[in-house]
Amino acid sequence: MSTRTTAPEDRYTAQPFVPERGGLSALREAAAGCRGCPLHRDATQTVFGAGSADARVMLVGEQPGDQEDRQGRPFVGPAGRLLDKALTEAGIDPGDAYVTNAVKHFKFTQAEPRKRRIHKAPTLRETAACGPWLAAELALVRPELIVVLGATAGKALLGSSFRVGRVRGTVLEEEIHGRRERLVPTVHPSAVLRADDRETAYRGLVADLNVAARALG
């Protein structure tokens, strides 16, 4: 009689795929083969973080979008371009930041093949499954400040009770994965693109990033 084996993705944890040693390049290479949750099945590829291991600031978003999934890099779509503009306006060089997402695979719905792929928010379980990758990135980069972009990233780092509207534009100090971190939460740039009053939403994002810039000194 055959015994059914549990597929790795059914365990909902990336931990078995995270290498015990090596730098960001080793992490990125290992993440390419991650099957820690079912999201890997439909995504084109893993979209790992990008930037220097010496970055003073880490930007954490939700998950890759359509363009990120196709290109294999985070924040290369419209939301990423808007974020770069807002960072520059706030006095933070985008080239000096490490950018990543709480979830490394694109989750989407698609009415039929060749139709546009529509972003779908990851569940708390999927976010938690990807947590070991984010913990490993934090341990290697050791940023002076984390900018939390939106509710999903906030819940991944600060727990399910996180509400971005309550704490955006403030400097928080919390223990994250065993290390004391400073964080500035704000909205995800994609929320600015969806806003009815885009200019006001954008000015709010820049104001929050100004707080981050001051915190960096």
PyMOL commands that place a pseudoatom at each C-alpha (Angstrom):
pseudoatom trace, name=CA, resn=MET, resi=1, chain=A, elem=C, hetatm=0, pos=[0.000, 0.000, 0.000]
pseudoatom trace, name=CA, resn=SER, resi=2, chain=A, elem=C, hetatm=0, pos=[1.437, 3.401, -1.009]
pseudoatom trace, name=CA, resn=THR, resi=3, chain=A, elem=C, hetatm=0, pos=[1.903, 6.103, 1.586]
pseudoatom trace, name=CA, resn=ARG, resi=4, chain=A, elem=C, hetatm=0, pos=[1.022, 9.618, 0.489]
pseudoatom trace, name=CA, resn=THR, resi=5, chain=A, elem=C, hetatm=0, pos=[3.910, 11.996, 1.058]
pseudoatom trace, name=CA, resn=THR, resi=6, chain=A, elem=C, hetatm=0, pos=[3.271, 15.621, 1.956]
pseudoatom trace, name=CA, resn=ALA, resi=7, chain=A, elem=C, hetatm=0, pos=[4.397, 18.093, -0.692]
pseudoatom trace, name=CA, resn=PRO, resi=8, chain=A, elem=C, hetatm=0, pos=[6.757, 20.789, 0.654]
pseudoatom trace, name=CA, resn=GLU, resi=9, chain=A, elem=C, hetatm=0, pos=[4.259, 23.557, -0.149]
pseudoatom trace, name=CA, resn=ASP, resi=10, chain=A, elem=C, hetatm=0, pos=[1.614, 21.885, 2.011]
pseudoatom trace, name=CA, resn=ARG, resi=11, chain=A, elem=C, hetatm=0, pos=[3.722, 22.654, 5.090]
pseudoatom trace, name=CA, resn=TYR, resi=12, chain=A, elem=C, hetatm=0, pos=[3.536, 26.422, 4.473]
pseudoatom trace, name=CA, resn=THR, resi=13, chain=A, elem=C, hetatm=0, pos=[7.070, 27.277, 5.519]
pseudoatom trace, name=CA, resn=ALA, resi=14, chain=A, elem=C, hetatm=0, pos=[10.089, 28.348, 3.511]
pseudoatom trace, name=CA, resn=GLN, resi=15, chain=A, elem=C, hetatm=0, pos=[12.468, 27.396, 6.322]
pseudoatom trace, name=CA, resn=PRO, resi=16, chain=A, elem=C, hetatm=0, pos=[13.752, 24.132, 4.727]
pseudoatom trace, name=CA, resn=PHE, resi=17, chain=A, elem=C, hetatm=0, pos=[14.821, 26.114, 1.647]
pseudoatom trace, name=CA, resn=VAL, resi=18, chain=A, elem=C, hetatm=0, pos=[16.769, 28.855, 3.458]
pseudoatom trace, name=CA, resn=PRO, resi=19, chain=A, elem=C, hetatm=0, pos=[20.535, 28.157, 3.427]
pseudoatom trace, name=CA, resn=GLU, resi=20, chain=A, elem=C, hetatm=0, pos=[22.331, 28.155, 6.763]
pseudoatom trace, name=CA, resn=ARG, resi=21, chain=A, elem=C, hetatm=0, pos=[25.271, 30.189, 5.472]
pseudoatom trace, name=CA, resn=GLY, resi=22, chain=A, elem=C, hetatm=0, pos=[26.214, 32.506, 2.639]
pseudoatom trace, name=CA, resn=GLY, resi=23, chain=A, elem=C, hetatm=0, pos=[25.352, 36.057, 1.660]
pseudoatom trace, name=CA, resn=LEU, resi=24, chain=A, elem=C, hetatm=0, pos=[22.515, 37.633, -0.286]
pseudoatom trace, name=CA, resn=SER, resi=25, chain=A, elem=C, hetatm=0, pos=[23.544, 35.921, -3.512]
pseudoatom trace, name=CA, resn=ALA, resi=26, chain=A, elem=C, hetatm=0, pos=[23.274, 32.526, -1.803]
pseudoatom trace, name=CA, resn=LEU, resi=27, chain=A, elem=C, hetatm=0, pos=[19.852, 33.458, -0.448]
pseudoatom trace, name=CA, resn=ARG, resi=28, chain=A, elem=C, hetatm=0, pos=[18.670, 34.638, -3.848]
pseudoatom trace, name=CA, resn=GLU, resi=29, chain=A, elem=C, hetatm=0, pos=[19.879, 31.462, -5.541]
pseudoatom trace, name=CA, resn=ALA, resi=30, chain=A, elem=C, hetatm=0, pos=[18.182, 29.254, -2.957]
pseudoatom trace, name=CA, resn=ALA, resi=31, chain=A, elem=C, hetatm=0, pos=[14.950, 31.245, -3.081]
pseudoatom trace, name=CA, resn=ALA, resi=32, chain=A, elem=C, hetatm=0, pos=[14.675, 30.547, -6.807]
pseudoatom trace, name=CA, resn=GLY, resi=33, chain=A, elem=C, hetatm=0, pos=[13.788, 26.952, -5.916]
pseudoatom trace, name=CA, resn=CYS, resi=34, chain=A, elem=C, hetatm=0, pos=[11.473, 27.731, -3.003]
pseudoatom trace, name=CA, resn=ARG, resi=35, chain=A, elem=C, hetatm=0, pos=[8.350, 25.612, -2.733]
pseudoatom trace, name=CA, resn=GLY, resi=36, chain=A, elem=C, hetatm=0, pos=[7.440, 26.716, 0.780]
pseudoatom trace, name=CA, resn=CYS, resi=37, chain=A, elem=C, hetatm=0, pos=[3.819, 27.475, -0.136]
pseudoatom trace, name=CA, resn=PRO, resi=38, chain=A, elem=C, hetatm=0, pos=[1.551, 26.848, -3.147]
pseudoatom trace, name=CA, resn=LEU, resi=39, chain=A, elem=C, hetatm=0, pos=[2.119, 30.302, -4.678]
pseudoatom trace, name=CA, resn=HIS, resi=40, chain=A, elem=C, hetatm=0, pos=[5.202, 29.044, -6.532]
pseudoatom trace, name=CA, resn=ARG, resi=41, chain=A, elem=C, hetatm=0, pos=[3.007, 26.898, -8.789]
pseudoatom trace, name=CA, resn=ASP, resi=42, chain=A, elem=C, hetatm=0, pos=[1.473, 29.734, -10.815]
pseudoatom trace, name=CA, resn=ALA, resi=43, chain=A, elem=C, hetatm=0, pos=[4.126, 32.443, -10.534]
pseudoatom trace, name=CA, resn=THR, resi=44, chain=A, elem=C, hetatm=0, pos=[6.704, 32.856, -13.300]
pseudoatom trace, name=CA, resn=GLN, resi=45, chain=A, elem=C, hetatm=0, pos=[9.603, 32.981, -10.852]
pseudoatom trace, name=CA, resn=THR, resi=46, chain=A, elem=C, hetatm=0, pos=[10.687, 33.933, -7.352]
pseudoatom trace, name=CA, resn=VAL, resi=47, chain=A, elem=C, hetatm=0, pos=[11.190, 37.686, -7.001]
pseudoatom trace, name=CA, resn=PHE, resi=48, chain=A, elem=C, hetatm=0, pos=[13.820, 38.142, -4.313]
pseudoatom trace, name=CA, resn=GLY, resi=49, chain=A, elem=C, hetatm=0, pos=[15.055, 41.370, -2.742]
pseudoatom trace, name=CA, resn=ALA, resi=50, chain=A, elem=C, hetatm=0, pos=[17.504, 43.668, -4.507]
pseudoatom trace, name=CA, resn=GLY, resi=51, chain=A, elem=C, hetatm=0, pos=[20.128, 46.090, -3.281]
pseudoatom trace, name=CA, resn=SER, resi=52, chain=A, elem=C, hetatm=0, pos=[23.295, 46.268, -1.246]
pseudoatom trace, name=CA, resn=ALA, resi=53, chain=A, elem=C, hetatm=0, pos=[23.971, 44.252, 1.892]
pseudoatom trace, name=CA, resn=ASP, resi=54, chain=A, elem=C, hetatm=0, pos=[25.298, 47.549, 3.317]
pseudoatom trace, name=CA, resn=ALA, resi=55, chain=A, elem=C, hetatm=0, pos=[22.053, 49.471, 2.713]
pseudoatom trace, name=CA, resn=ARG, resi=56, chain=A, elem=C, hetatm=0, pos=[21.064, 51.739, 5.602]
pseudoatom trace, name=CA, resn=VAL, resi=57, chain=A, elem=C, hetatm=0, pos=[17.358, 51.460, 4.825]
pseudoatom trace, name=CA, resn=MET, resi=58, chain=A, elem=C, hetatm=0, pos=[15.261, 48.433, 3.870]
pseudoatom trace, name=CA, resn=LEU, resi=59, chain=A, elem=C, hetatm=0, pos=[11.937, 48.922, 2.088]
pseudoatom trace, name=CA, resn=VAL, resi=60, chain=A, elem=C, hetatm=0, pos=[9.468, 46.067, 2.579]
pseudoatom trace, name=CA, resn=GLY, resi=61, chain=A, elem=C, hetatm=0, pos=[6.393, 45.798, 0.370]
pseudoatom trace, name=CA, resn=GLU, resi=62, chain=A, elem=C, hetatm=0, pos=[3.654, 43.212, -0.029]
pseudoatom trace, name=CA, resn=GLN, resi=63, chain=A, elem=C, hetatm=0, pos=[4.446, 40.966, -2.997]
pseudoatom trace, name=CA, resn=PRO, resi=64, chain=A, elem=C, hetatm=0, pos=[5.655, 41.206, -6.601]
pseudoatom trace, name=CA, resn=GLY, resi=65, chain=A, elem=C, hetatm=0, pos=[3.260, 42.576, -9.202]
pseudoatom trace, name=CA, resn=ASP, resi=66, chain=A, elem=C, hetatm=0, pos=[2.813, 41.528, -12.813]
pseudoatom trace, name=CA, resn=GLN, resi=67, chain=A, elem=C, hetatm=0, pos=[5.926, 43.306, -14.128]
pseudoatom trace, name=CA, resn=GLU, resi=68, chain=A, elem=C, hetatm=0, pos=[8.047, 42.156, -11.185]
pseudoatom trace, name=CA, resn=ASP, resi=69, chain=A, elem=C, hetatm=0, pos=[6.967, 38.555, -11.783]
pseudoatom trace, name=CA, resn=ARG, resi=70, chain=A, elem=C, hetatm=0, pos=[7.974, 38.782, -15.437]
pseudoatom trace, name=CA, resn=GLN, resi=71, chain=A, elem=C, hetatm=0, pos=[11.296, 40.559, -14.855]
pseudoatom trace, name=CA, resn=GLY, resi=72, chain=A, elem=C, hetatm=0, pos=[12.331, 38.846, -11.618]
pseudoatom trace, name=CA, resn=ARG, resi=73, chain=A, elem=C, hetatm=0, pos=[13.107, 42.067, -9.719]
pseudoatom trace, name=CA, resn=PRO, resi=74, chain=A, elem=C, hetatm=0, pos=[11.094, 43.928, -7.067]
pseudoatom trace, name=CA, resn=PHE, resi=75, chain=A, elem=C, hetatm=0, pos=[9.495, 47.347, -7.627]
pseudoatom trace, name=CA, resn=VAL, resi=76, chain=A, elem=C, hetatm=0, pos=[10.134, 47.644, -11.378]
pseudoatom trace, name=CA, resn=GLY, resi=77, chain=A, elem=C, hetatm=0, pos=[6.495, 48.368, -12.287]
pseudoatom trace, name=CA, resn=PRO, resi=78, chain=A, elem=C, hetatm=0, pos=[4.434, 51.572, -11.946]
pseudoatom trace, name=CA, resn=ALA, resi=79, chain=A, elem=C, hetatm=0, pos=[4.368, 51.412, -8.124]
pseudoatom trace, name=CA, resn=GLY, resi=80, chain=A, elem=C, hetatm=0, pos=[8.147, 51.043, -8.058]
pseudoatom trace, name=CA, resn=ARG, resi=81, chain=A, elem=C, hetatm=0, pos=[8.659, 54.066, -10.294]
pseudoatom trace, name=CA, resn=LEU, resi=82, chain=A, elem=C, hetatm=0, pos=[6.376, 56.145, -8.080]
pseudoatom trace, name=CA, resn=LEU, resi=83, chain=A, elem=C, hetatm=0, pos=[8.246, 54.945, -4.986]
pseudoatom trace, name=CA, resn=ASP, resi=84, chain=A, elem=C, hetatm=0, pos=[11.615, 55.942, -6.482]
pseudoatom trace, name=CA, resn=LYS, resi=85, chain=A, elem=C, hetatm=0, pos=[10.231, 59.411, -7.225]
pseudoatom trace, name=CA, resn=ALA, resi=86, chain=A, elem=C, hetatm=0, pos=[8.869, 59.800, -3.676]
pseudoatom trace, name=CA, resn=LEU, resi=87, chain=A, elem=C, hetatm=0, pos=[12.112, 58.567, -2.087]
pseudoatom trace, name=CA, resn=THR, resi=88, chain=A, elem=C, hetatm=0, pos=[14.172, 61.003, -4.126]
pseudoatom trace, name=CA, resn=GLU, resi=89, chain=A, elem=C, hetatm=0, pos=[11.870, 63.864, -3.198]
pseudoatom trace, name=CA, resn=ALA, resi=90, chain=A, elem=C, hetatm=0, pos=[12.240, 62.926, 0.480]
pseudoatom trace, name=CA, resn=GLY, resi=91, chain=A, elem=C, hetatm=0, pos=[16.030, 62.908, 0.219]
pseudoatom trace, name=CA, resn=ILE, resi=92, chain=A, elem=C, hetatm=0, pos=[16.583, 59.130, 0.215]
pseudoatom trace, name=CA, resn=ASP, resi=93, chain=A, elem=C, hetatm=0, pos=[18.616, 57.777, -2.710]
pseudoatom trace, name=CA, resn=PRO, resi=94, chain=A, elem=C, hetatm=0, pos=[16.711, 54.742, -4.088]
pseudoatom trace, name=CA, resn=GLY, resi=95, chain=A, elem=C, hetatm=0, pos=[20.059, 53.294, -5.130]
pseudoatom trace, name=CA, resn=ASP, resi=96, chain=A, elem=C, hetatm=0, pos=[21.159, 53.163, -1.495]
pseudoatom trace, name=CA, resn=ALA, resi=97, chain=A, elem=C, hetatm=0, pos=[18.116, 51.174, -0.341]
pseudoatom trace, name=CA, resn=TYR, resi=98, chain=A, elem=C, hetatm=0, pos=[17.492, 47.438, -0.161]
pseudoatom trace, name=CA, resn=VAL, resi=99, chain=A, elem=C, hetatm=0, pos=[14.023, 46.639, -1.528]
pseudoatom trace, name=CA, resn=THR, resi=100, chain=A, elem=C, hetatm=0, pos=[12.098, 43.452, -0.957]
pseudoatom trace, name=CA, resn=ASN, resi=101, chain=A, elem=C, hetatm=0, pos=[8.634, 42.045, -0.343]
pseudoatom trace, name=CA, resn=ALA, resi=102, chain=A, elem=C, hetatm=0, pos=[7.032, 40.091, 2.472]
pseudoatom trace, name=CA, resn=VAL, resi=103, chain=A, elem=C, hetatm=0, pos=[5.943, 37.482, -0.105]
pseudoatom trace, name=CA, resn=LYS, resi=104, chain=A, elem=C, hetatm=0, pos=[8.300, 36.503, -2.930]
pseudoatom trace, name=CA, resn=HIS, resi=105, chain=A, elem=C, hetatm=0, pos=[5.829, 35.066, -5.461]
pseudoatom trace, name=CA, resn=PHE, resi=106, chain=A, elem=C, hetatm=0, pos=[3.108, 36.879, -7.421]
pseudoatom trace, name=CA, resn=LYS, resi=107, chain=A, elem=C, hetatm=0, pos=[-0.413, 35.884, -6.366]
pseudoatom trace, name=CA, resn=PHE, resi=108, chain=A, elem=C, hetatm=0, pos=[-3.064, 36.693, -8.931]
pseudoatom trace, name=CA, resn=THR, resi=109, chain=A, elem=C, hetatm=0, pos=[-6.395, 35.818, -10.492]
pseudoatom trace, name=CA, resn=GLN, resi=110, chain=A, elem=C, hetatm=0, pos=[-6.881, 35.440, -14.230]
pseudoatom trace, name=CA, resn=ALA, resi=111, chain=A, elem=C, hetatm=0, pos=[-10.269, 35.094, -15.907]
pseudoatom trace, name=CA, resn=GLU, resi=112, chain=A, elem=C, hetatm=0, pos=[-8.784, 33.139, -18.821]
pseudoatom trace, name=CA, resn=PRO, resi=113, chain=A, elem=C, hetatm=0, pos=[-5.401, 32.533, -20.462]
pseudoatom trace, name=CA, resn=ARG, resi=114, chain=A, elem=C, hetatm=0, pos=[-3.794, 35.597, -22.045]
pseudoatom trace, name=CA, resn=LYS, resi=115, chain=A, elem=C, hetatm=0, pos=[-6.106, 37.891, -20.080]
pseudoatom trace, name=CA, resn=ARG, resi=116, chain=A, elem=C, hetatm=0, pos=[-4.649, 40.419, -17.674]
pseudoatom trace, name=CA, resn=ARG, resi=117, chain=A, elem=C, hetatm=0, pos=[-3.431, 38.957, -14.379]
pseudoatom trace, name=CA, resn=ILE, resi=118, chain=A, elem=C, hetatm=0, pos=[-5.080, 40.714, -11.437]
pseudoatom trace, name=CA, resn=HIS, resi=119, chain=A, elem=C, hetatm=0, pos=[-3.182, 41.086, -8.149]
pseudoatom trace, name=CA, resn=LYS, resi=120, chain=A, elem=C, hetatm=0, pos=[-4.690, 39.169, -5.236]
pseudoatom trace, name=CA, resn=ALA, resi=121, chain=A, elem=C, hetatm=0, pos=[-3.620, 39.866, -1.653]
pseudoatom trace, name=CA, resn=PRO, resi=122, chain=A, elem=C, hetatm=0, pos=[-1.695, 37.038, 0.043]
pseudoatom trace, name=CA, resn=THR, resi=123, chain=A, elem=C, hetatm=0, pos=[-3.198, 35.398, 3.100]
pseudoatom trace, name=CA, resn=LEU, resi=124, chain=A, elem=C, hetatm=0, pos=[-1.621, 35.600, 6.539]
pseudoatom trace, name=CA, resn=ARG, resi=125, chain=A, elem=C, hetatm=0, pos=[-0.647, 31.942, 6.147]
pseudoatom trace, name=CA, resn=GLU, resi=126, chain=A, elem=C, hetatm=0, pos=[1.157, 32.616, 2.870]
pseudoatom trace, name=CA, resn=THR, resi=127, chain=A, elem=C, hetatm=0, pos=[2.882, 35.653, 4.367]
pseudoatom trace, name=CA, resn=ALA, resi=128, chain=A, elem=C, hetatm=0, pos=[4.000, 33.638, 7.392]
pseudoatom trace, name=CA, resn=ALA, resi=129, chain=A, elem=C, hetatm=0, pos=[5.290, 30.853, 5.120]
pseudoatom trace, name=CA, resn=CYS, resi=130, chain=A, elem=C, hetatm=0, pos=[7.580, 33.366, 3.405]
pseudoatom trace, name=CA, resn=GLY, resi=131, chain=A, elem=C, hetatm=0, pos=[8.725, 34.877, 6.720]
pseudoatom trace, name=CA, resn=PRO, resi=132, chain=A, elem=C, hetatm=0, pos=[12.025, 32.950, 6.919]
pseudoatom trace, name=CA, resn=TRP, resi=133, chain=A, elem=C, hetatm=0, pos=[13.258, 34.679, 3.740]
pseudoatom trace, name=CA, resn=LEU, resi=134, chain=A, elem=C, hetatm=0, pos=[12.512, 38.131, 5.154]
pseudoatom trace, name=CA, resn=ALA, resi=135, chain=A, elem=C, hetatm=0, pos=[14.160, 37.175, 8.460]
pseudoatom trace, name=CA, resn=ALA, resi=136, chain=A, elem=C, hetatm=0, pos=[17.282, 36.036, 6.577]
pseudoatom trace, name=CA, resn=GLU, resi=137, chain=A, elem=C, hetatm=0, pos=[17.406, 39.275, 4.572]
pseudoatom trace, name=CA, resn=LEU, resi=138, chain=A, elem=C, hetatm=0, pos=[17.135, 41.355, 7.747]
pseudoatom trace, name=CA, resn=ALA, resi=139, chain=A, elem=C, hetatm=0, pos=[19.883, 39.332, 9.414]
pseudoatom trace, name=CA, resn=LEU, resi=140, chain=A, elem=C, hetatm=0, pos=[22.277, 39.948, 6.509]
pseudoatom trace, name=CA, resn=VAL, resi=141, chain=A, elem=C, hetatm=0, pos=[21.465, 43.580, 5.651]
pseudoatom trace, name=CA, resn=ARG, resi=142, chain=A, elem=C, hetatm=0, pos=[21.002, 44.750, 9.265]
pseudoatom trace, name=CA, resn=PRO, resi=143, chain=A, elem=C, hetatm=0, pos=[19.438, 48.050, 8.168]
pseudoatom trace, name=CA, resn=GLU, resi=144, chain=A, elem=C, hetatm=0, pos=[19.354, 51.129, 10.362]
pseudoatom trace, name=CA, resn=LEU, resi=145, chain=A, elem=C, hetatm=0, pos=[15.702, 51.618, 9.417]
pseudoatom trace, name=CA, resn=ILE, resi=146, chain=A, elem=C, hetatm=0, pos=[12.883, 49.616, 7.838]
pseudoatom trace, name=CA, resn=VAL, resi=147, chain=A, elem=C, hetatm=0, pos=[10.242, 51.423, 5.790]
pseudoatom trace, name=CA, resn=VAL, resi=148, chain=A, elem=C, hetatm=0, pos=[7.070, 49.347, 5.951]
pseudoatom trace, name=CA, resn=LEU, resi=149, chain=A, elem=C, hetatm=0, pos=[5.018, 49.738, 2.769]
pseudoatom trace, name=CA, resn=GLY, resi=150, chain=A, elem=C, hetatm=0, pos=[1.389, 48.882, 3.454]
pseudoatom trace, name=CA, resn=ALA, resi=151, chain=A, elem=C, hetatm=0, pos=[-0.681, 46.573, 5.603]
pseudoatom trace, name=CA, resn=THR, resi=152, chain=A, elem=C, hetatm=0, pos=[0.622, 43.194, 4.416]
pseudoatom trace, name=CA, resn=ALA, resi=153, chain=A, elem=C, hetatm=0, pos=[4.246, 44.127, 5.085]
pseudoatom trace, name=CA, resn=GLY, resi=154, chain=A, elem=C, hetatm=0, pos=[3.232, 45.578, 8.457]
pseudoatom trace, name=CA, resn=LYS, resi=155, chain=A, elem=C, hetatm=0, pos=[1.439, 42.403, 9.482]
pseudoatom trace, name=CA, resn=ALA, resi=156, chain=A, elem=C, hetatm=0, pos=[4.404, 40.296, 8.349]
pseudoatom trace, name=CA, resn=LEU, resi=157, chain=A, elem=C, hetatm=0, pos=[6.769, 42.286, 10.557]
pseudoatom trace, name=CA, resn=LEU, resi=158, chain=A, elem=C, hetatm=0, pos=[4.577, 43.495, 13.425]
pseudoatom trace, name=CA, resn=GLY, resi=159, chain=A, elem=C, hetatm=0, pos=[1.722, 40.985, 13.708]
pseudoatom trace, name=CA, resn=SER, resi=160, chain=A, elem=C, hetatm=0, pos=[-1.848, 40.636, 12.505]
pseudoatom trace, name=CA, resn=SER, resi=161, chain=A, elem=C, hetatm=0, pos=[-3.160, 43.548, 14.588]
pseudoatom trace, name=CA, resn=PHE, resi=162, chain=A, elem=C, hetatm=0, pos=[-1.080, 46.060, 12.567]
pseudoatom trace, name=CA, resn=ARG, resi=163, chain=A, elem=C, hetatm=0, pos=[-3.075, 48.910, 11.009]
pseudoatom trace, name=CA, resn=VAL, resi=164, chain=A, elem=C, hetatm=0, pos=[-1.107, 51.245, 8.758]
pseudoatom trace, name=CA, resn=GLY, resi=165, chain=A, elem=C, hetatm=0, pos=[-3.485, 54.172, 9.297]
pseudoatom trace, name=CA, resn=ARG, resi=166, chain=A, elem=C, hetatm=0, pos=[-2.797, 54.232, 13.032]
pseudoatom trace, name=CA, resn=VAL, resi=167, chain=A, elem=C, hetatm=0, pos=[0.988, 54.436, 12.902]
pseudoatom trace, name=CA, resn=ARG, resi=168, chain=A, elem=C, hetatm=0, pos=[1.999, 55.734, 9.463]
pseudoatom trace, name=CA, resn=GLY, resi=169, chain=A, elem=C, hetatm=0, pos=[4.630, 58.449, 9.514]
pseudoatom trace, name=CA, resn=THR, resi=170, chain=A, elem=C, hetatm=0, pos=[5.888, 57.552, 12.997]
pseudoatom trace, name=CA, resn=VAL, resi=171, chain=A, elem=C, hetatm=0, pos=[9.128, 55.906, 14.112]
pseudoatom trace, name=CA, resn=LEU, resi=172, chain=A, elem=C, hetatm=0, pos=[8.466, 52.603, 15.865]
pseudoatom trace, name=CA, resn=GLU, resi=173, chain=A, elem=C, hetatm=0, pos=[10.963, 50.502, 17.800]
pseudoatom trace, name=CA, resn=GLU, resi=174, chain=A, elem=C, hetatm=0, pos=[10.133, 46.811, 17.957]
pseudoatom trace, name=CA, resn=GLU, resi=175, chain=A, elem=C, hetatm=0, pos=[11.881, 43.466, 18.227]
pseudoatom trace, name=CA, resn=ILE, resi=176, chain=A, elem=C, hetatm=0, pos=[11.721, 41.767, 14.831]
pseudoatom trace, name=CA, resn=HIS, resi=177, chain=A, elem=C, hetatm=0, pos=[13.105, 38.235, 14.445]
pseudoatom trace, name=CA, resn=GLY, resi=178, chain=A, elem=C, hetatm=0, pos=[15.214, 38.632, 17.579]
pseudoatom trace, name=CA, resn=ARG, resi=179, chain=A, elem=C, hetatm=0, pos=[16.726, 42.023, 16.728]
pseudoatom trace, name=CA, resn=ARG, resi=180, chain=A, elem=C, hetatm=0, pos=[15.670, 45.502, 17.820]
pseudoatom trace, name=CA, resn=GLU, resi=181, chain=A, elem=C, hetatm=0, pos=[14.562, 47.419, 14.736]
pseudoatom trace, name=CA, resn=ARG, resi=182, chain=A, elem=C, hetatm=0, pos=[13.399, 50.950, 13.955]
pseudoatom trace, name=CA, resn=LEU, resi=183, chain=A, elem=C, hetatm=0, pos=[10.519, 51.112, 11.500]
pseudoatom trace, name=CA, resn=VAL, resi=184, chain=A, elem=C, hetatm=0, pos=[8.531, 53.825, 9.714]
pseudoatom trace, name=CA, resn=PRO, resi=185, chain=A, elem=C, hetatm=0, pos=[5.228, 52.544, 8.298]
pseudoatom trace, name=CA, resn=THR, resi=186, chain=A, elem=C, hetatm=0, pos=[3.519, 54.156, 5.339]
pseudoatom trace, name=CA, resn=VAL, resi=187, chain=A, elem=C, hetatm=0, pos=[1.104, 53.204, 2.570]
pseudoatom trace, name=CA, resn=HIS, resi=188, chain=A, elem=C, hetatm=0, pos=[2.111, 51.011, -0.336]
pseudoatom trace, name=CA, resn=PRO, resi=189, chain=A, elem=C, hetatm=0, pos=[2.796, 53.084, -3.466]
pseudoatom trace, name=CA, resn=SER, resi=190, chain=A, elem=C, hetatm=0, pos=[0.181, 51.059, -5.343]
pseudoatom trace, name=CA, resn=ALA, resi=191, chain=A, elem=C, hetatm=0, pos=[-2.422, 52.537, -2.956]
pseudoatom trace, name=CA, resn=VAL, resi=192, chain=A, elem=C, hetatm=0, pos=[-1.361, 55.991, -4.167]
pseudoatom trace, name=CA, resn=LEU, resi=193, chain=A, elem=C, hetatm=0, pos=[-1.918, 54.902, -7.772]
pseudoatom trace, name=CA, resn=ARG, resi=194, chain=A, elem=C, hetatm=0, pos=[-5.423, 53.669, -6.878]
pseudoatom trace, name=CA, resn=ALA, resi=195, chain=A, elem=C, hetatm=0, pos=[-6.383, 56.766, -4.868]
pseudoatom trace, name=CA, resn=ASP, resi=196, chain=A, elem=C, hetatm=0, pos=[-9.172, 59.062, -6.078]
pseudoatom trace, name=CA, resn=ASP, resi=197, chain=A, elem=C, hetatm=0, pos=[-7.048, 62.062, -5.103]
pseudoatom trace, name=CA, resn=ARG, resi=198, chain=A, elem=C, hetatm=0, pos=[-3.674, 60.803, -6.247]
pseudoatom trace, name=CA, resn=GLU, resi=199, chain=A, elem=C, hetatm=0, pos=[-1.800, 64.052, -5.569]
pseudoatom trace, name=CA, resn=THR, resi=200, chain=A, elem=C, hetatm=0, pos=[-2.902, 64.196, -1.920]
pseudoatom trace, name=CA, resn=ALA, resi=201, chain=A, elem=C, hetatm=0, pos=[-2.076, 60.517, -1.465]
pseudoatom trace, name=CA, resn=TYR, resi=202, chain=A, elem=C, hetatm=0, pos=[1.347, 61.051, -3.014]
pseudoatom trace, name=CA, resn=ARG, resi=203, chain=A, elem=C, hetatm=0, pos=[2.093, 64.038, -0.769]
pseudoatom trace, name=CA, resn=GLY, resi=204, chain=A, elem=C, hetatm=0, pos=[1.191, 61.853, 2.223]
pseudoatom trace, name=CA, resn=LEU, resi=205, chain=A, elem=C, hetatm=0, pos=[3.655, 59.178, 1.099]
pseudoatom trace, name=CA, resn=VAL, resi=206, chain=A, elem=C, hetatm=0, pos=[6.415, 61.764, 0.683]
pseudoatom trace, name=CA, resn=ALA, resi=207, chain=A, elem=C, hetatm=0, pos=[5.646, 63.206, 4.138]
pseudoatom trace, name=CA, resn=ASP, resi=208, chain=A, elem=C, hetatm=0, pos=[6.040, 59.744, 5.688]
pseudoatom trace, name=CA, resn=LEU, resi=209, chain=A, elem=C, hetatm=0, pos=[9.299, 59.196, 3.807]
pseudoatom trace, name=CA, resn=ASN, resi=210, chain=A, elem=C, hetatm=0, pos=[10.537, 62.559, 5.099]
pseudoatom trace, name=CA, resn=VAL, resi=211, chain=A, elem=C, hetatm=0, pos=[10.121, 61.121, 8.604]
pseudoatom trace, name=CA, resn=ALA, resi=212, chain=A, elem=C, hetatm=0, pos=[12.229, 58.144, 7.520]
pseudoatom trace, name=CA, resn=ALA, resi=213, chain=A, elem=C, hetatm=0, pos=[14.894, 60.441, 6.053]
pseudoatom trace, name=CA, resn=ARG, resi=214, chain=A, elem=C, hetatm=0, pos=[15.116, 62.401, 9.326]
pseudoatom trace, name=CA, resn=ALA, resi=215, chain=A, elem=C, hetatm=0, pos=[15.348, 59.165, 11.307]
pseudoatom trace, name=CA, resn=LEU, resi=216, chain=A, elem=C, hetatm=0, pos=[18.309, 58.127, 9.158]
pseudoatom trace, name=CA, resn=GLY, resi=217, chain=A, elem=C, hetatm=0, pos=[19.979, 61.451, 9.932]
for i in range(1, 217): cmd.bond("trace and resi %d" % i, "trace and resi %d" % (i + 1))
show_as sticks, trace
zoom trace
